[in-house]
């Protein structure tokens, strides 16, 4: 299973909104970056990811999973743009901030720490396990 990180703004689409969608999940629309789109094309059903608030909050908020494979983004005028559907798995009791991630030697090479602009990015198993530990989430 691969691991990922999905970025959002709480005032645009919050983790609580995703939780409210339940098992149906939500189409992860609006991505207009080729690298982020290509990451979604690599995803498999049940791959897990972090739900991360960028700009406002700057923290890992929860765990999500892919519930529908890459398909044409319903908000795109051009079928080049694809997305996956994700659903909430669990909220994190303790949010892990970007500052913590950047200051942690075990996370210094994480894509979020070195390329924080990429909206959908891979997470290594070691990074996943470490952030889950910091958040108090049992893997």
Residue frames as qw, qx, qy, qz and C-alpha x, y, z in Angstrom:
[[0.000, 0.889, 0.457, 0.000, 0.00, 0.00, 0.00],
 [0.389, 0.362, -0.018, 0.847, 1.31, 3.43, -0.94],
 [0.253, -0.693, -0.454, 0.500, 0.90, 6.48, 1.32],
 [0.267, 0.569, 0.314, 0.712, 0.05, 10.01, 0.26],
 [0.131, -0.455, -0.387, 0.791, -0.65, 13.53, 1.50],
 [0.122, 0.664, 0.572, 0.467, -3.62, 15.60, 0.27],
 [0.194, -0.148, -0.249, 0.937, -3.63, 19.34, 0.89],
 [0.076, -0.722, -0.584, -0.364, -6.65, 21.53, 1.47],
 [0.002, -0.282, 0.258, -0.924, -7.64, 24.77, 3.08],
 [0.004, 0.326, 0.847, -0.420, -10.10, 24.50, 5.96],
 [0.300, 0.500, 0.222, -0.781, -12.17, 27.37, 4.55],
 [0.424, 0.328, -0.576, -0.618, -12.32, 25.66, 1.11],
 [0.848, -0.091, -0.448, -0.267, -12.81, 22.03, 2.12],
 [0.330, -0.609, 0.586, -0.419, -12.30, 20.87, 5.70],
 [0.167, 0.141, -0.972, 0.084, -11.63, 17.47, 7.16],
 [0.354, 0.229, 0.668, -0.613, -15.00, 17.72, 8.94],
 [0.614, 0.436, -0.124, -0.646, -16.71, 18.12, 5.55],
 [0.449, 0.326, -0.806, -0.204, -14.97, 14.99, 4.29],
 [0.068, 0.000, 0.915, -0.397, -16.01, 13.11, 7.43],
 [0.503, 0.315, 0.365, -0.718, -19.61, 14.18, 6.83],
 [0.578, 0.388, -0.489, -0.526, -19.52, 12.52, 3.40],
 [0.838, -0.191, 0.445, -0.252, -19.09, 9.15, 5.12],
 [0.711, -0.069, 0.652, 0.252, -18.28, 6.04, 3.10],
 [0.593, 0.750, 0.286, 0.064, -19.19, 7.77, -0.17],
 [0.583, -0.256, 0.170, 0.752, -16.17, 10.03, 0.15],
 [0.217, 0.889, 0.082, -0.395, -15.51, 12.98, -2.09],
 [0.740, 0.535, 0.125, 0.388, -13.99, 13.58, -5.49],
 [0.502, -0.591, 0.050, 0.630, -10.61, 15.33, -4.94],
 [0.498, 0.742, 0.353, 0.275, -11.16, 17.97, -7.62],
 [0.013, 0.999, -0.012, -0.031, -9.40, 21.07, -8.78],
 [0.639, -0.475, 0.400, 0.453, -5.85, 19.76, -9.02],
 [0.600, 0.799, 0.030, -0.004, -4.16, 21.49, -11.96],
 [0.142, -0.757, 0.630, 0.102, -0.57, 20.37, -11.51],
 [0.764, 0.334, -0.509, -0.212, 0.81, 17.54, -13.65],
 [0.259, 0.309, -0.843, 0.356, 2.95, 16.02, -10.90],
 [0.418, -0.036, 0.603, -0.679, 0.03, 15.97, -8.45],
 [0.800, 0.260, -0.082, -0.535, -2.25, 14.50, -11.15],
 [0.623, 0.373, -0.687, -0.025, 0.33, 11.84, -11.96],
 [0.065, -0.229, 0.823, -0.515, 0.54, 10.95, -8.27],
 [0.655, 0.102, 0.378, -0.646, -3.21, 10.36, -8.26],
 [0.766, 0.367, -0.396, -0.349, -2.89, 8.14, -11.33],
 [0.363, 0.350, -0.835, 0.219, -0.54, 5.91, -9.30],
 [0.419, -0.231, 0.576, -0.663, -2.99, 5.45, -6.45],
 [0.350, -0.117, -0.913, -0.173, -4.69, 2.16, -5.69],
 [0.609, -0.563, -0.293, -0.475, -7.95, 1.52, -3.81],
 [0.784, -0.580, -0.203, 0.083, -7.43, 1.63, -0.04],
 [0.533, 0.274, -0.232, 0.767, -4.13, 3.55, -0.30],
 [0.367, -0.796, -0.406, 0.260, -4.05, 5.84, 2.70],
 [0.376, 0.511, -0.007, 0.773, -3.05, 9.45, 3.03],
 [0.239, -0.405, -0.440, 0.765, -2.77, 12.36, 5.39],
 [0.082, 0.851, 0.420, 0.304, -5.30, 15.20, 5.14],
 [0.508, -0.210, -0.138, 0.824, -3.23, 18.35, 5.53],
 [0.071, 0.946, 0.298, -0.105, -4.25, 21.98, 6.02],
 [0.582, 0.162, 0.101, 0.791, -1.97, 24.28, 4.05],
 [0.060, 0.541, 0.064, 0.837, -1.58, 28.05, 4.53],
 [0.489, -0.512, 0.190, -0.680, -4.12, 28.26, 7.36],
 [0.911, -0.323, 0.134, -0.221, -3.33, 25.72, 10.05],
 [0.422, 0.638, -0.643, 0.045, -0.34, 24.04, 8.35],
 [0.391, -0.334, 0.795, -0.322, -0.85, 20.68, 10.03],
 [0.330, -0.035, -0.906, -0.261, -1.73, 17.06, 9.38],
 [0.505, -0.194, 0.210, -0.815, -5.36, 16.77, 10.52],
 [0.826, 0.009, 0.399, -0.397, -6.50, 13.27, 9.70],
 [0.302, -0.180, 0.884, 0.309, -6.20, 10.01, 7.81],
 [0.671, 0.427, -0.015, -0.606, -7.97, 9.37, 4.50],
 [0.536, -0.076, 0.800, 0.256, -8.15, 6.50, 2.04],
 [0.245, 0.242, -0.550, -0.761, -8.62, 6.28, -1.71],
 [0.536, 0.237, 0.720, -0.371, -12.11, 4.95, -2.47],
 [0.709, 0.643, 0.278, -0.078, -12.24, 5.50, -6.26],
 [0.682, -0.080, 0.347, 0.639, -9.39, 5.26, -8.74],
 [0.087, -0.398, 0.217, 0.887, -8.24, 8.11, -10.97],
 [0.340, 0.615, 0.687, 0.183, -10.92, 9.39, -13.34],
 [0.199, 0.502, 0.223, 0.811, -11.67, 12.62, -15.20],
 [0.111, -0.264, -0.468, 0.836, -12.13, 15.50, -12.76],
 [0.132, 0.691, 0.705, 0.088, -15.79, 16.57, -13.00],
 [0.072, -0.892, -0.154, 0.420, -14.78, 20.22, -12.55],
 [0.367, -0.385, 0.494, 0.688, -12.26, 20.22, -15.41],
 [0.562, 0.665, -0.019, -0.491, -12.96, 21.64, -18.84],
 [0.458, 0.579, -0.656, -0.155, -10.10, 19.52, -20.20],
 [0.963, -0.185, -0.101, -0.169, -10.14, 15.72, -19.70],
 [0.539, 0.478, -0.543, 0.431, -6.37, 15.86, -19.11],
 [0.181, -0.441, 0.548, -0.687, -7.15, 16.63, -15.47],
 [0.696, -0.220, -0.670, -0.135, -7.97, 13.62, -13.34],
 [0.319, -0.518, 0.487, -0.627, -8.63, 12.99, -9.70],
 [0.354, -0.117, -0.921, 0.113, -9.36, 10.22, -7.22],
 [0.558, -0.633, -0.182, -0.505, -12.10, 10.02, -4.62],
 [0.313, 0.200, -0.747, 0.551, -11.10, 9.88, -0.96],
 [0.595, -0.640, -0.349, -0.338, -12.95, 9.29, 2.30],
 [0.221, -0.686, 0.491, -0.490, -12.10, 10.06, 5.91],
 [0.702, -0.039, -0.698, 0.135, -10.73, 7.23, 8.03],
 [0.585, -0.583, -0.430, 0.363, -9.87, 8.99, 11.31],
 [0.005, -0.939, 0.098, -0.330, -9.27, 12.43, 12.75],
 [0.623, 0.179, -0.518, 0.558, -5.97, 12.79, 14.55],
 [0.511, -0.751, -0.377, 0.178, -6.19, 13.57, 18.25],
 [0.372, -0.711, 0.155, 0.576, -2.96, 15.55, 17.96],
 [0.607, 0.792, 0.059, 0.028, -2.25, 17.54, 14.81],
 [0.721, -0.244, 0.226, 0.609, 1.33, 17.44, 13.52],
 [0.173, 0.922, 0.040, -0.343, 2.43, 20.87, 12.30],
 [0.704, 0.659, -0.090, 0.250, 4.61, 21.80, 9.37],
 [0.061, -0.837, 0.461, -0.289, 7.11, 23.38, 11.78],
 [0.751, -0.384, 0.523, -0.123, 7.41, 20.07, 13.66],
 [0.909, 0.341, 0.218, 0.104, 7.89, 18.20, 10.39],
 [0.478, 0.803, -0.210, 0.285, 10.59, 20.58, 9.18],
 [0.215, -0.762, 0.522, -0.318, 12.44, 20.44, 12.52],
 [0.882, -0.231, 0.389, -0.133, 12.32, 16.64, 12.87],
 [0.078, -0.568, 0.742, 0.347, 15.50, 14.95, 11.54],
 [0.438, 0.119, 0.890, 0.048, 13.45, 11.85, 10.62],
 [0.433, 0.718, 0.537, -0.091, 11.24, 13.97, 8.33],
 [0.134, -0.684, 0.221, 0.682, 13.78, 16.38, 6.82],
 [0.094, -0.152, 0.746, 0.642, 13.59, 14.72, 3.37],
 [0.318, 0.532, 0.760, -0.195, 9.78, 14.52, 3.32],
 [0.256, 0.477, 0.498, 0.677, 8.28, 16.11, 0.20],
 [0.222, -0.888, -0.391, -0.098, 6.17, 18.37, 2.43],
 [0.519, -0.713, 0.031, 0.471, 9.36, 19.74, 4.02],
 [0.423, -0.282, 0.447, 0.736, 11.22, 20.33, 0.75],
 [0.051, -0.164, -0.579, -0.797, 8.41, 21.02, -1.76],
 [0.136, 0.342, 0.709, -0.602, 5.50, 22.25, 0.31],
 [0.376, 0.329, -0.135, -0.856, 3.66, 23.61, -2.76],
 [0.303, 0.037, -0.870, -0.386, 2.83, 20.19, -4.25],
 [0.582, -0.207, 0.123, -0.777, -0.86, 19.56, -3.45],
 [0.973, -0.086, 0.061, -0.207, -0.86, 15.74, -3.72],
 [0.224, 0.711, -0.657, 0.109, 2.39, 14.09, -2.74],
 [0.830, -0.033, -0.555, 0.046, 3.88, 10.72, -1.79],
 [0.464, -0.700, 0.419, -0.345, 4.78, 9.83, 1.79],
 [0.443, 0.322, -0.833, 0.078, 7.27, 7.06, 2.61],
 [0.741, -0.393, -0.541, -0.063, 6.36, 4.28, 5.04],
 [0.536, -0.135, -0.444, 0.705, 8.96, 5.58, 7.52],
 [0.060, -0.187, 0.041, -0.980, 7.49, 9.12, 7.33],
 [0.594, -0.382, -0.443, -0.552, 3.97, 7.74, 7.68],
 [0.727, -0.333, -0.565, 0.204, 4.83, 5.69, 10.74],
 [0.386, -0.047, -0.343, 0.855, 6.70, 8.56, 12.39],
 [0.233, -0.252, -0.079, -0.936, 3.94, 11.13, 11.86],
 [0.684, -0.394, -0.506, -0.347, 1.33, 8.64, 13.07],
 [0.642, -0.244, -0.538, 0.489, 3.44, 8.09, 16.21],
 [0.152, 0.068, -0.187, 0.968, 3.75, 11.84, 16.78],
 [0.428, -0.270, -0.239, -0.829, -0.03, 12.20, 16.36],
 [0.400, -0.128, 0.745, -0.519, -0.79, 9.33, 18.73],
 [0.804, 0.269, -0.102, -0.521, -2.40, 7.30, 15.96],
 [0.644, -0.253, 0.721, 0.035, -1.87, 3.54, 16.11],
 [0.390, 0.471, -0.593, -0.523, -0.70, 2.17, 12.78]]
